[in-house]
């Protein structure tokens, strides 16, 4: 089995972190757009969907926080590849 070098491992980690940040962004965009769609609905429907909207807001906050963490780790990997 071939041993990977530190640079190869870090390069692979860089790609994985970039994908991770992108996935968080996709979720952030989806949750933001879903909340906007709910706000377009009549008041009665918005009321029915309030628990779902609350869930989306929680998920949105979580994804934003996790993306910030992933961006920090991405920068750390980039620094090691400089």
C-alpha positions as CSV (number, residue, x, y, z in Angstrom):
1,X,0.0,0.0,0.0
2,X,1.3,3.4,-1.0
3,X,2.0,6.0,1.7
4,X,0.5,9.4,1.1
5,X,2.6,12.4,1.7
6,X,1.5,15.2,4.1
7,X,0.9,17.4,1.1
8,X,-1.3,14.8,-0.6
9,X,-3.3,14.3,2.6
10,X,-3.7,18.1,3.1
11,X,-4.7,18.5,-0.6
12,X,-7.4,15.9,-0.1
13,X,-8.5,17.6,3.1
14,X,-8.6,20.9,1.4
15,X,-11.0,19.5,-1.3
16,X,-13.2,17.9,1.4
17,X,-13.4,21.2,3.4
18,X,-14.3,23.1,0.3
19,X,-17.1,20.7,-0.4
20,X,-18.2,20.9,3.3
21,X,-18.4,24.7,3.1
22,X,-20.4,24.4,-0.1
23,X,-22.8,21.9,1.3
24,X,-23.5,24.2,4.3
25,X,-24.1,27.1,1.9
26,X,-26.6,25.0,-0.1
27,X,-28.5,24.2,3.1
28,X,-28.3,27.9,4.2
29,X,-29.7,29.0,0.8
30,X,-32.5,26.3,0.9
31,X,-33.6,27.2,4.4
32,X,-33.5,30.9,3.7
33,X,-35.6,30.5,0.5
34,X,-38.0,28.1,2.3
35,X,-38.6,30.7,5.0
36,X,-39.2,33.3,2.4
37,X,-41.8,31.1,0.7
38,X,-43.6,30.5,4.0
39,X,-43.8,34.3,4.5
40,X,-45.6,34.6,1.1
41,X,-48.4,32.4,2.2
42,X,-51.7,33.6,3.7
43,X,-51.6,34.2,7.5
44,X,-53.6,31.0,8.2
45,X,-51.2,28.8,6.3
46,X,-48.2,30.6,7.9
47,X,-49.7,29.8,11.3
48,X,-50.1,26.1,10.3
49,X,-46.5,26.0,9.2
50,X,-45.1,27.9,12.2
51,X,-43.5,24.8,13.8
52,X,-41.9,24.0,10.5
53,X,-40.7,27.6,10.1
54,X,-39.3,27.5,13.7
55,X,-37.5,24.2,12.8
56,X,-36.0,25.9,9.6
57,X,-34.8,28.9,11.6
58,X,-33.1,26.5,14.1
59,X,-31.5,24.5,11.2
60,X,-30.4,27.8,9.5
61,X,-28.7,29.0,12.6
62,X,-27.0,25.7,13.1
63,X,-25.8,25.5,9.5
64,X,-24.4,29.0,9.7
65,X,-22.4,28.2,12.8
66,X,-21.2,24.9,11.4
67,X,-20.1,26.7,8.2
68,X,-18.1,29.2,10.2
69,X,-16.3,26.3,11.9
70,X,-15.7,24.6,8.5
71,X,-14.3,27.8,7.1
72,X,-11.8,28.1,10.0
73,X,-10.6,24.5,9.4
74,X,-10.4,25.3,5.6
75,X,-8.1,28.2,6.3
76,X,-6.0,26.1,8.6
77,X,-5.5,23.5,5.9
78,X,-4.7,26.2,3.3
79,X,-2.1,27.7,5.6
80,X,-0.4,24.3,5.9
81,X,-0.3,24.0,2.1
82,X,1.4,27.4,1.6
